[in-house]
Amino acid sequence: MSAILIAFGMTVFAGLATGIGGLIAILKKNPDDRFMASALGFSAGVMLYVSMVEILPKAIDHLSTDHGVKNGNWWAILSFFAGIVLIAAIDRLVPTAINPHESMTQDTPELQARRQKLMKMGTLTALAIAIHNFPEGFATFLTALDDPTLAIPIVAAIAIHNIPEGIAVAVPIREATGSRLKAFNWSTLSGMAEPLGAVIGYLILLPFLGDTTLGVAFGMVAGIMVFISMDELLPTAVATGRHHHAIYGLILGMAVMAVSLVLFL
């Protein structure tokens, strides 16, 4: 029992790091257009880089194990675009006229529309990151259960790269609702998919999880995150009128995620 509790505690720690990212995102008192463009570009950079460099290659590796290299790549491609189709359908079905905060009733229609779009963007980002964190939490838990010493650097690396993911969730939620607390709560909640993945994976999914299941899941998550970045985050960042700040943020987000992923090696 103690080994299980230690492994679960390490998984919770890694997941809570998204809350640190959320805290960083809400520290600035009055974000201007430059901050918003940079932060949204940063979020897009994080999601694009991690999708194409980490998640999609993982999908190919898992699927190639069961189906061979060529067929595994085809399965990964199909999963990737299936994820894009899925999130595009969800994007169409989610109503844009969601009132995320009561104080918006006094805003202009243009400001209300912007906040509604940001709220939907933040919700979809949180969903994508939560789905991504679910199998990650399961893998972290199993590693820690087998060898806590081996798991320590893995947990540290996951925690570090969860920080920018928390920022990606918190920035649009804060701007949409005007609430720092909600932004922090949403970013933290998205990270709690890691311990949830540990519990559900250990109790229920362990007998059913194979390379094909994980590969398809990773491929779809990569597609979902790329779509959100290209369809929501980047256009909104550019719409602030601070195109260069959006690109600088995009590159910085990629760089931060690249460094955090090297810690896994």
C-alpha atoms as an extended CHARMM CRD file, in Angstrom:
* protein
*
       265  EXT
         1         1  MET       CA              0.0000000000        0.0000000000        0.0000000000  PROA      1               0.0000000000
         2         2  SER       CA              2.8180000000        2.4370000000        0.8280000000  PROA      2               0.0000000000
         3         3  ALA       CA              4.3770000000        1.8980000000       -2.6260000000  PROA      3               0.0000000000
         4         4  ILE       CA              1.0370000000        2.6810000000       -4.2750000000  PROA      4               0.0000000000
         5         5  LEU       CA              0.6320000000        5.8530000000       -2.1900000000  PROA      5               0.0000000000
         6         6  ILE       CA              4.1500000000        7.0230000000       -3.0520000000  PROA      6               0.0000000000
         7         7  ALA       CA              3.5780000000        6.4010000000       -6.7590000000  PROA      7               0.0000000000
         8         8  PHE       CA              0.2340000000        8.1860000000       -6.6360000000  PROA      8               0.0000000000
         9         9  GLY       CA              1.7370000000       11.1240000000       -4.7290000000  PROA      9               0.0000000000
        10        10  MET       CA              4.4540000000       11.5330000000       -7.3510000000  PROA      10              0.0000000000
        11        11  THR       CA              1.8120000000       11.5420000000      -10.0870000000  PROA      11              0.0000000000
        12        12  VAL       CA             -0.2410000000       14.1810000000       -8.2570000000  PROA      12              0.0000000000
        13        13  PHE       CA              2.8730000000       16.3510000000       -7.8960000000  PROA      13              0.0000000000
        14        14  ALA       CA              3.5620000000       16.1860000000      -11.6230000000  PROA      14              0.0000000000
        15        15  GLY       CA             -0.0470000000       17.0480000000      -12.4520000000  PROA      15              0.0000000000
        16        16  LEU       CA             -0.2100000000       19.9980000000      -10.0600000000  PROA      16              0.0000000000
        17        17  ALA       CA              2.5460000000       21.7300000000      -12.0330000000  PROA      17              0.0000000000
        18        18  THR       CA             -0.1000000000       22.9580000000      -14.4860000000  PROA      18              0.0000000000
        19        19  GLY       CA             -1.3430000000       25.0560000000      -11.5860000000  PROA      19              0.0000000000
        20        20  ILE       CA              2.0960000000       26.6780000000      -11.3870000000  PROA      20              0.0000000000
        21        21  GLY       CA              1.7140000000       27.6230000000      -15.0310000000  PROA      21              0.0000000000
        22        22  GLY       CA             -1.7130000000       29.0320000000      -14.2720000000  PROA      22              0.0000000000
        23        23  LEU       CA             -0.2530000000       31.0700000000      -11.4130000000  PROA      23              0.0000000000
        24        24  ILE       CA              2.4160000000       32.5080000000      -13.7070000000  PROA      24              0.0000000000
        25        25  ALA       CA             -0.2550000000       33.4640000000      -16.2480000000  PROA      25              0.0000000000
        26        26  ILE       CA             -2.3640000000       35.4080000000      -13.7330000000  PROA      26              0.0000000000
        27        27  LEU       CA              0.4270000000       37.3310000000      -11.9930000000  PROA      27              0.0000000000
        28        28  LYS       CA              0.3210000000       40.1820000000      -14.5050000000  PROA      28              0.0000000000
        29        29  LYS       CA             -2.3400000000       42.5980000000      -13.2500000000  PROA      29              0.0000000000
        30        30  ASN       CA             -3.6190000000       44.2480000000      -16.4390000000  PROA      30              0.0000000000
        31        31  PRO       CA             -2.6050000000       42.3310000000      -19.5680000000  PROA      31              0.0000000000
        32        32  ASP       CA             -2.3900000000       44.4840000000      -22.6770000000  PROA      32              0.0000000000
        33        33  ASP       CA             -2.5230000000       43.4120000000      -26.3250000000  PROA      33              0.0000000000
        34        34  ARG       CA              1.2060000000       42.7230000000      -26.4340000000  PROA      34              0.0000000000
        35        35  PHE       CA              0.9620000000       40.3840000000      -23.4500000000  PROA      35              0.0000000000
        36        36  MET       CA             -2.1150000000       38.6410000000      -24.8680000000  PROA      36              0.0000000000
        37        37  ALA       CA             -0.5220000000       38.1620000000      -28.2930000000  PROA      37              0.0000000000
        38        38  SER       CA              2.7010000000       36.8420000000      -26.7550000000  PROA      38              0.0000000000
        39        39  ALA       CA              0.9220000000       34.5570000000      -24.2810000000  PROA      39              0.0000000000
        40        40  LEU       CA             -1.4550000000       33.0830000000      -26.8500000000  PROA      40              0.0000000000
        41        41  GLY       CA              1.4180000000       32.6400000000      -29.3020000000  PROA      41              0.0000000000
        42        42  PHE       CA              3.4080000000       30.9620000000      -26.5240000000  PROA      42              0.0000000000
        43        43  SER       CA              0.5010000000       28.6020000000      -25.8670000000  PROA      43              0.0000000000
        44        44  ALA       CA              0.2860000000       27.7310000000      -29.5550000000  PROA      44              0.0000000000
        45        45  GLY       CA              4.0410000000       27.0970000000      -29.6950000000  PROA      45              0.0000000000
        46        46  VAL       CA              3.8320000000       24.7560000000      -26.7010000000  PROA      46              0.0000000000
        47        47  MET       CA              0.9850000000       22.7650000000      -28.2060000000  PROA      47              0.0000000000
        48        48  LEU       CA              2.3680000000       22.6000000000      -31.7440000000  PROA      48              0.0000000000
        49        49  TYR       CA              5.8380000000       21.5300000000      -30.6610000000  PROA      49              0.0000000000
        50        50  VAL       CA              4.7330000000       18.9050000000      -28.1530000000  PROA      50              0.0000000000
        51        51  SER       CA              2.2040000000       17.5080000000      -30.6440000000  PROA      51              0.0000000000
        52        52  MET       CA              4.5970000000       17.1060000000      -33.5680000000  PROA      52              0.0000000000
        53        53  VAL       CA              7.8190000000       16.2810000000      -31.7000000000  PROA      53              0.0000000000
        54        54  GLU       CA              6.6010000000       14.1860000000      -28.7730000000  PROA      54              0.0000000000
        55        55  ILE       CA              3.0120000000       12.9650000000      -29.0670000000  PROA      55              0.0000000000
        56        56  LEU       CA              2.7950000000       12.0170000000      -32.7630000000  PROA      56              0.0000000000
        57        57  PRO       CA              6.1500000000       10.1340000000      -32.7000000000  PROA      57              0.0000000000
        58        58  LYS       CA              4.8730000000        8.2530000000      -29.6370000000  PROA      58              0.0000000000
        59        59  ALA       CA              1.7910000000        7.2790000000      -31.6290000000  PROA      59              0.0000000000
        60        60  ILE       CA              3.9740000000        6.0080000000      -34.4810000000  PROA      60              0.0000000000
        61        61  ASP       CA              6.1810000000        4.0140000000      -32.0930000000  PROA      61              0.0000000000
        62        62  HSD       CA              3.2400000000        2.3130000000      -30.3760000000  PROA      62              0.0000000000
        63        63  LEU       CA              1.3760000000        1.5580000000      -33.5960000000  PROA      63              0.0000000000
        64        64  SER       CA              4.5100000000        0.3040000000      -35.3610000000  PROA      64              0.0000000000
        65        65  THR       CA              5.0020000000       -2.2120000000      -32.5490000000  PROA      65              0.0000000000
        66        66  ASP       CA              1.6790000000       -3.8870000000      -33.3530000000  PROA      66              0.0000000000
        67        67  HSD       CA              1.3860000000       -3.2370000000      -37.0930000000  PROA      67              0.0000000000
        68        68  GLY       CA              4.8840000000       -2.7610000000      -38.4770000000  PROA      68              0.0000000000
        69        69  VAL       CA              6.5960000000        0.4670000000      -39.4720000000  PROA      69              0.0000000000
        70        70  LYS       CA              4.6800000000        1.2500000000      -42.6810000000  PROA      70              0.0000000000
        71        71  ASN       CA              1.2310000000        0.2800000000      -41.4400000000  PROA      71              0.0000000000
        72        72  GLY       CA              1.9890000000        1.8840000000      -38.0750000000  PROA      72              0.0000000000
        73        73  ASN       CA              2.6840000000        5.1730000000      -39.8170000000  PROA      73              0.0000000000
        74        74  TRP       CA             -0.5650000000        4.8990000000      -41.7570000000  PROA      74              0.0000000000
        75        75  TRP       CA             -2.4730000000        4.2290000000      -38.5320000000  PROA      75              0.0000000000
        76        76  ALA       CA             -0.8090000000        7.2530000000      -36.9250000000  PROA      76              0.0000000000
        77        77  ILE       CA             -1.7100000000        9.4850000000      -39.8740000000  PROA      77              0.0000000000
        78        78  LEU       CA             -5.3340000000        8.3320000000      -39.7800000000  PROA      78              0.0000000000
        79        79  SER       CA             -5.4920000000        8.8580000000      -36.0060000000  PROA      79              0.0000000000
        80        80  PHE       CA             -3.9640000000       12.3310000000      -36.3170000000  PROA      80              0.0000000000
        81        81  PHE       CA             -6.5230000000       13.5320000000      -38.8520000000  PROA      81              0.0000000000
        82        82  ALA       CA             -9.3340000000       11.7320000000      -37.0330000000  PROA      82              0.0000000000
        83        83  GLY       CA             -8.4440000000       13.8720000000      -34.0270000000  PROA      83              0.0000000000
        84        84  ILE       CA             -8.6360000000       16.9930000000      -36.1870000000  PROA      84              0.0000000000
        85        85  VAL       CA            -12.0490000000       15.9680000000      -37.5550000000  PROA      85              0.0000000000
        86        86  LEU       CA            -13.2990000000       15.2180000000      -34.0410000000  PROA      86              0.0000000000
        87        87  ILE       CA            -12.2330000000       18.5470000000      -32.5310000000  PROA      87              0.0000000000
        88        88  ALA       CA            -13.4890000000       20.4470000000      -35.5960000000  PROA      88              0.0000000000
        89        89  ALA       CA            -16.9050000000       18.8210000000      -35.1110000000  PROA      89              0.0000000000
        90        90  ILE       CA            -16.8550000000       19.6700000000      -31.4010000000  PROA      90              0.0000000000
        91        91  ASP       CA            -15.8280000000       23.2270000000      -32.2850000000  PROA      91              0.0000000000
        92        92  ARG       CA            -18.8650000000       23.4930000000      -34.5520000000  PROA      92              0.0000000000
        93        93  LEU       CA            -21.2130000000       22.0700000000      -31.9370000000  PROA      93              0.0000000000
        94        94  VAL       CA            -20.0300000000       24.1700000000      -28.9760000000  PROA      94              0.0000000000
        95        95  PRO       CA            -22.2080000000       27.2880000000      -28.9510000000  PROA      95              0.0000000000
        96        96  THR       CA            -20.3330000000       30.5710000000      -29.2570000000  PROA      96              0.0000000000
        97        97  ALA       CA            -22.9340000000       32.5060000000      -27.3160000000  PROA      97              0.0000000000
        98        98  ILE       CA            -21.7240000000       31.2280000000      -23.9530000000  PROA      98              0.0000000000
        99        99  ASN       CA            -21.7530000000       33.8850000000      -21.2700000000  PROA      99              0.0000000000
       100       100  PRO       CA            -18.6220000000       33.0460000000      -19.2640000000  PROA      100             0.0000000000
       101       101  HSD       CA            -19.0140000000       35.7990000000      -16.7090000000  PROA      101             0.0000000000
       102       102  GLU       CA            -21.9050000000       37.9080000000      -15.4500000000  PROA      102             0.0000000000
       103       103  SER       CA            -19.9100000000       41.1440000000      -15.6830000000  PROA      103             0.0000000000
       104       104  MET       CA            -19.8840000000       40.7860000000      -19.4640000000  PROA      104             0.0000000000
       105       105  THR       CA            -23.4650000000       42.0860000000      -19.6460000000  PROA      105             0.0000000000
       106       106  GLN       CA            -22.1090000000       45.6500000000      -19.6310000000  PROA      106             0.0000000000
       107       107  ASP       CA            -19.5300000000       45.0160000000      -22.3350000000  PROA      107             0.0000000000
       108       108  THR       CA            -19.7980000000       45.9640000000      -25.9750000000  PROA      108             0.0000000000
       109       109  PRO       CA            -20.9330000000       43.2250000000      -28.3940000000  PROA      109             0.0000000000
       110       110  GLU       CA            -17.4070000000       43.0770000000      -29.8490000000  PROA      110             0.0000000000
       111       111  LEU       CA            -15.8410000000       42.5220000000      -26.4330000000  PROA      111             0.0000000000
       112       112  GLN       CA            -18.4630000000       39.9380000000      -25.5370000000  PROA      112             0.0000000000
       113       113  ALA       CA            -17.7670000000       38.0600000000      -28.7740000000  PROA      113             0.0000000000
       114       114  ARG       CA            -14.0080000000       38.1150000000      -28.0980000000  PROA      114             0.0000000000
       115       115  ARG       CA            -14.4590000000       36.8070000000      -24.5770000000  PROA      115             0.0000000000
       116       116  GLN       CA            -16.8690000000       34.1170000000      -25.6920000000  PROA      116             0.0000000000
       117       117  LYS       CA            -14.3360000000       32.9400000000      -28.2760000000  PROA      117             0.0000000000
       118       118  LEU       CA            -11.5660000000       32.9270000000      -25.6800000000  PROA      118             0.0000000000
       119       119  MET       CA            -13.7270000000       30.9700000000      -23.2490000000  PROA      119             0.0000000000
       120       120  LYS       CA            -14.3880000000       28.2810000000      -25.8460000000  PROA      120             0.0000000000
       121       121  MET       CA            -10.7060000000       28.2700000000      -26.7490000000  PROA      121             0.0000000000
       122       122  GLY       CA             -9.6600000000       27.8490000000      -23.1150000000  PROA      122             0.0000000000
       123       123  THR       CA            -12.1760000000       25.0490000000      -22.5970000000  PROA      123             0.0000000000
       124       124  LEU       CA            -10.9910000000       23.1270000000      -25.6600000000  PROA      124             0.0000000000
       125       125  THR       CA             -7.3410000000       23.6620000000      -24.6950000000  PROA      125             0.0000000000
       126       126  ALA       CA             -7.9940000000       22.3510000000      -21.1820000000  PROA      126             0.0000000000
       127       127  LEU       CA             -9.7710000000       19.3240000000      -22.6640000000  PROA      127             0.0000000000
       128       128  ALA       CA             -6.9270000000       18.5460000000      -25.0740000000  PROA      128             0.0000000000
       129       129  ILE       CA             -4.2650000000       18.8720000000      -22.3840000000  PROA      129             0.0000000000
       130       130  ALA       CA             -6.3090000000       16.7770000000      -19.9490000000  PROA      130             0.0000000000
       131       131  ILE       CA             -6.6200000000       13.9970000000      -22.5470000000  PROA      131             0.0000000000
       132       132  HSD       CA             -2.8840000000       14.2230000000      -23.1860000000  PROA      132             0.0000000000
       133       133  ASN       CA             -2.1070000000       14.0960000000      -19.4570000000  PROA      133             0.0000000000
       134       134  PHE       CA             -4.3250000000       11.0680000000      -18.8060000000  PROA      134             0.0000000000
       135       135  PRO       CA             -2.0520000000        8.3500000000      -20.3080000000  PROA      135             0.0000000000
       136       136  GLU       CA              0.9890000000       10.3340000000      -19.1580000000  PROA      136             0.0000000000
       137       137  GLY       CA             -0.2410000000       10.0460000000      -15.5670000000  PROA      137             0.0000000000
       138       138  PHE       CA             -0.8370000000        6.3380000000      -15.9750000000  PROA      138             0.0000000000
       139       139  ALA       CA              2.6960000000        5.8190000000      -17.3220000000  PROA      139             0.0000000000
       140       140  THR       CA              4.2170000000        7.9260000000      -14.5270000000  PROA      140             0.0000000000
       141       141  PHE       CA              2.3060000000        5.9620000000      -11.9110000000  PROA      141             0.0000000000
       142       142  LEU       CA              3.4340000000        2.6040000000      -13.2630000000  PROA      142             0.0000000000
       143       143  THR       CA              7.0650000000        3.7550000000      -13.4240000000  PROA      143             0.0000000000
       144       144  ALA       CA              6.9490000000        5.0810000000       -9.8660000000  PROA      144             0.0000000000
       145       145  LEU       CA              5.2660000000        1.9160000000       -8.6590000000  PROA      145             0.0000000000
       146       146  ASP       CA              8.0090000000       -0.2040000000      -10.1840000000  PROA      146             0.0000000000
       147       147  ASP       CA             10.9790000000        1.9890000000       -9.1630000000  PROA      147             0.0000000000
       148       148  PRO       CA             10.3990000000        5.3270000000       -7.3240000000  PROA      148             0.0000000000
       149       149  THR       CA             14.0580000000        6.2940000000       -7.7450000000  PROA      149             0.0000000000
       150       150  LEU       CA             13.8590000000        5.9090000000      -11.5090000000  PROA      150             0.0000000000
       151       151  ALA       CA             10.6090000000        7.8820000000      -11.5420000000  PROA      151             0.0000000000
       152       152  ILE       CA             12.0130000000       10.9850000000       -9.7850000000  PROA      152             0.0000000000
       153       153  PRO       CA             13.6960000000       12.5610000000      -12.8610000000  PROA      153             0.0000000000
       154       154  ILE       CA             10.7070000000       11.6040000000      -15.0060000000  PROA      154             0.0000000000
       155       155  VAL       CA              8.2770000000       13.2650000000      -12.5800000000  PROA      155             0.0000000000
       156       156  ALA       CA             10.4820000000       16.3730000000      -12.4290000000  PROA      156             0.0000000000
       157       157  ALA       CA             10.6020000000       16.6130000000      -16.2180000000  PROA      157             0.0000000000
       158       158  ILE       CA              6.8430000000       16.1140000000      -16.5610000000  PROA      158             0.0000000000
       159       159  ALA       CA              6.2400000000       18.7890000000      -13.9310000000  PROA      159             0.0000000000
       160       160  ILE       CA              8.4670000000       21.2520000000      -15.7930000000  PROA      160             0.0000000000
       161       161  HSD       CA              6.7820000000       20.7160000000      -19.1330000000  PROA      161             0.0000000000
       162       162  ASN       CA              3.3360000000       20.8530000000      -17.5040000000  PROA      162             0.0000000000
       163       163  ILE       CA              4.0110000000       24.4650000000      -16.4780000000  PROA      163             0.0000000000
       164       164  PRO       CA              3.6810000000       25.9310000000      -19.9950000000  PROA      164             0.0000000000
       165       165  GLU       CA              0.6430000000       23.7190000000      -20.5510000000  PROA      165             0.0000000000
       166       166  GLY       CA             -0.9450000000       25.3970000000      -17.5280000000  PROA      166             0.0000000000
       167       167  ILE       CA             -0.1920000000       28.7810000000      -19.0570000000  PROA      167             0.0000000000
       168       168  ALA       CA             -1.8710000000       27.6630000000      -22.2890000000  PROA      168             0.0000000000
       169       169  VAL       CA             -5.0930000000       26.9830000000      -20.3860000000  PROA      169             0.0000000000
       170       170  ALA       CA             -5.0490000000       29.9380000000      -17.9850000000  PROA      170             0.0000000000
       171       171  VAL       CA             -4.4220000000       32.8170000000      -20.4140000000  PROA      171             0.0000000000
       172       172  PRO       CA             -7.6220000000       32.5310000000      -22.5110000000  PROA      172             0.0000000000
       173       173  ILE       CA             -9.7340000000       31.5930000000      -19.4680000000  PROA      173             0.0000000000
       174       174  ARG       CA             -8.5430000000       34.6570000000      -17.5530000000  PROA      174             0.0000000000
       175       175  GLU       CA             -9.2000000000       37.0020000000      -20.4560000000  PROA      175             0.0000000000
       176       176  ALA       CA            -12.6300000000       35.4450000000      -21.0910000000  PROA      176             0.0000000000
       177       177  THR       CA            -13.9120000000       35.5160000000      -17.5240000000  PROA      177             0.0000000000
       178       178  GLY       CA            -11.9190000000       38.3510000000      -15.9880000000  PROA      178             0.0000000000
       179       179  SER       CA            -11.2720000000       36.0140000000      -13.0580000000  PROA      179             0.0000000000
       180       180  ARG       CA             -7.7800000000       35.0210000000      -11.9830000000  PROA      180             0.0000000000
       181       181  LEU       CA             -9.2150000000       32.3710000000       -9.6790000000  PROA      181             0.0000000000
       182       182  LYS       CA            -11.1080000000       30.6700000000      -12.5030000000  PROA      182             0.0000000000
       183       183  ALA       CA             -8.0270000000       30.7410000000      -14.7130000000  PROA      183             0.0000000000
       184       184  PHE       CA             -5.9540000000       29.1500000000      -11.9520000000  PROA      184             0.0000000000
       185       185  ASN       CA             -8.6330000000       26.5530000000      -11.1880000000  PROA      185             0.0000000000
       186       186  TRP       CA             -9.0110000000       25.5310000000      -14.8350000000  PROA      186             0.0000000000
       187       187  SER       CA             -5.2690000000       25.1910000000      -15.3520000000  PROA      187             0.0000000000
       188       188  THR       CA             -4.9170000000       23.1200000000      -12.1840000000  PROA      188             0.0000000000
       189       189  LEU       CA             -7.9040000000       20.9710000000      -13.0720000000  PROA      189             0.0000000000
       190       190  SER       CA             -6.4410000000       20.0910000000      -16.4810000000  PROA      190             0.0000000000
       191       191  GLY       CA             -3.3510000000       18.7070000000      -14.7060000000  PROA      191             0.0000000000
       192       192  MET       CA             -5.4730000000       16.5600000000      -12.4080000000  PROA      192             0.0000000000
       193       193  ALA       CA             -6.0440000000       14.2720000000      -15.3720000000  PROA      193             0.0000000000
       194       194  GLU       CA             -2.6360000000       12.7870000000      -14.5000000000  PROA      194             0.0000000000
       195       195  PRO       CA             -3.6050000000       11.2950000000      -11.0990000000  PROA      195             0.0000000000
       196       196  LEU       CA             -7.0180000000       10.4580000000      -12.5580000000  PROA      196             0.0000000000
       197       197  GLY       CA             -5.2500000000        8.5380000000      -15.3110000000  PROA      197             0.0000000000
       198       198  ALA       CA             -3.2050000000        6.7350000000      -12.6610000000  PROA      198             0.0000000000
       199       199  VAL       CA             -6.2740000000        5.6340000000      -10.6980000000  PROA      199             0.0000000000
       200       200  ILE       CA             -8.4820000000        4.6460000000      -13.6270000000  PROA      200             0.0000000000
       201       201  GLY       CA             -5.6090000000        3.0510000000      -15.4850000000  PROA      201             0.0000000000
       202       202  TYR       CA             -4.5790000000        0.9810000000      -12.4810000000  PROA      202             0.0000000000
       203       203  LEU       CA             -8.0920000000       -0.0970000000      -11.4910000000  PROA      203             0.0000000000
       204       204  ILE       CA             -9.8640000000       -0.4980000000      -14.8280000000  PROA      204             0.0000000000
       205       205  LEU       CA             -7.8910000000        0.0580000000      -18.0180000000  PROA      205             0.0000000000
       206       206  LEU       CA             -4.6880000000       -1.8710000000      -17.3810000000  PROA      206             0.0000000000
       207       207  PRO       CA             -5.9590000000       -5.1490000000      -18.9510000000  PROA      207             0.0000000000
       208       208  PHE       CA             -7.1760000000       -3.3170000000      -22.0820000000  PROA      208             0.0000000000
       209       209  LEU       CA             -4.3190000000       -0.9020000000      -22.7520000000  PROA      209             0.0000000000
       210       210  GLY       CA             -2.0830000000       -2.0440000000      -25.5800000000  PROA      210             0.0000000000
       211       211  ASP       CA              0.1440000000       -0.3940000000      -28.1250000000  PROA      211             0.0000000000
       212       212  THR       CA             -2.6610000000        0.0850000000      -30.6420000000  PROA      212             0.0000000000
       213       213  THR       CA             -4.9960000000        1.7380000000      -28.1250000000  PROA      213             0.0000000000
       214       214  LEU       CA             -2.2880000000        4.0790000000      -26.8550000000  PROA      214             0.0000000000
       215       215  GLY       CA             -1.0310000000        4.8280000000      -30.3660000000  PROA      215             0.0000000000
       216       216  VAL       CA             -4.4530000000        5.8090000000      -31.6760000000  PROA      216             0.0000000000
       217       217  ALA       CA             -5.0780000000        7.9280000000      -28.5700000000  PROA      217             0.0000000000
       218       218  PHE       CA             -1.7520000000        9.7470000000      -28.9190000000  PROA      218             0.0000000000
       219       219  GLY       CA             -2.3270000000       10.3500000000      -32.6300000000  PROA      219             0.0000000000
       220       220  MET       CA             -5.7680000000       11.8330000000      -32.0330000000  PROA      220             0.0000000000
       221       221  VAL       CA             -4.5180000000       14.0500000000      -29.1990000000  PROA      221             0.0000000000
       222       222  ALA       CA             -1.7770000000       15.3930000000      -31.4860000000  PROA      222             0.0000000000
       223       223  GLY       CA             -4.3670000000       16.2630000000      -34.1130000000  PROA      223             0.0000000000
       224       224  ILE       CA             -6.6320000000       17.9110000000      -31.5520000000  PROA      224             0.0000000000
       225       225  MET       CA             -3.8330000000       20.0930000000      -30.1840000000  PROA      225             0.0000000000
       226       226  VAL       CA             -2.6320000000       21.1530000000      -33.6520000000  PROA      226             0.0000000000
       227       227  PHE       CA             -6.1640000000       22.1380000000      -34.6650000000  PROA      227             0.0000000000
       228       228  ILE       CA             -6.7020000000       24.2300000000      -31.5270000000  PROA      228             0.0000000000
       229       229  SER       CA             -3.3830000000       25.9840000000      -32.0620000000  PROA      229             0.0000000000
       230       230  MET       CA             -4.0330000000       26.7930000000      -35.7310000000  PROA      230             0.0000000000
       231       231  ASP       CA             -7.7560000000       27.5090000000      -35.5470000000  PROA      231             0.0000000000
       232       232  GLU       CA             -8.0530000000       29.2660000000      -32.1850000000  PROA      232             0.0000000000
       233       233  LEU       CA             -4.8360000000       30.3270000000      -30.4760000000  PROA      233             0.0000000000
       234       234  LEU       CA             -2.8240000000       31.8110000000      -33.3510000000  PROA      234             0.0000000000
       235       235  PRO       CA             -5.6890000000       33.6540000000      -35.0850000000  PROA      235             0.0000000000
       236       236  THR       CA             -6.7280000000       35.2150000000      -31.7830000000  PROA      236             0.0000000000
       237       237  ALA       CA             -3.1450000000       36.2290000000      -31.0320000000  PROA      237             0.0000000000
       238       238  VAL       CA             -2.7560000000       37.8700000000      -34.4600000000  PROA      238             0.0000000000
       239       239  ALA       CA             -6.1560000000       39.5760000000      -34.1270000000  PROA      239             0.0000000000
       240       240  THR       CA             -4.7720000000       41.6760000000      -31.2660000000  PROA      240             0.0000000000
       241       241  GLY       CA             -2.7990000000       43.6010000000      -33.8900000000  PROA      241             0.0000000000
       242       242  ARG       CA              0.5120000000       42.4680000000      -32.3970000000  PROA      242             0.0000000000
       243       243  HSD       CA              1.5950000000       40.0220000000      -35.0920000000  PROA      243             0.0000000000
       244       244  HSD       CA              5.2960000000       40.0500000000      -34.1990000000  PROA      244             0.0000000000
       245       245  HSD       CA              4.6070000000       39.4970000000      -30.5040000000  PROA      245             0.0000000000
       246       246  ALA       CA              2.4540000000       36.4900000000      -31.4310000000  PROA      246             0.0000000000
       247       247  ILE       CA              5.3160000000       35.0000000000      -33.4540000000  PROA      247             0.0000000000
       248       248  TYR       CA              7.8940000000       35.7590000000      -30.7510000000  PROA      248             0.0000000000
       249       249  GLY       CA              5.6210000000       34.0320000000      -28.2370000000  PROA      249             0.0000000000
       250       250  LEU       CA              5.1830000000       31.0770000000      -30.5980000000  PROA      250             0.0000000000
       251       251  ILE       CA              8.9350000000       30.5810000000      -30.9320000000  PROA      251             0.0000000000
       252       252  LEU       CA              9.4950000000       30.9960000000      -27.1850000000  PROA      252             0.0000000000
       253       253  GLY       CA              6.7900000000       28.4250000000      -26.4390000000  PROA      253             0.0000000000
       254       254  MET       CA              8.4690000000       25.9410000000      -28.7770000000  PROA      254             0.0000000000
       255       255  ALA       CA             11.8540000000       26.6100000000      -27.1810000000  PROA      255             0.0000000000
       256       256  VAL       CA             10.5710000000       26.1390000000      -23.6250000000  PROA      256             0.0000000000
       257       257  MET       CA              8.8240000000       22.8870000000      -24.5390000000  PROA      257             0.0000000000
       258       258  ALA       CA             11.9080000000       21.6610000000      -26.4250000000  PROA      258             0.0000000000
       259       259  VAL       CA             14.1130000000       22.1870000000      -23.3790000000  PROA      259             0.0000000000
       260       260  SER       CA             11.6090000000       20.5020000000      -21.0660000000  PROA      260             0.0000000000
       261       261  LEU       CA             11.3950000000       17.4520000000      -23.3350000000  PROA      261             0.0000000000
       262       262  VAL       CA             15.1790000000       17.0430000000      -23.3980000000  PROA      262             0.0000000000
       263       263  LEU       CA             14.9630000000       16.4200000000      -19.6510000000  PROA      263             0.0000000000
       264       264  PHE       CA             13.2740000000       13.1060000000      -20.4470000000  PROA      264             0.0000000000
       265       265  LEU       CA             16.3730000000       11.8420000000      -22.2680000000  PROA      265             0.0000000000
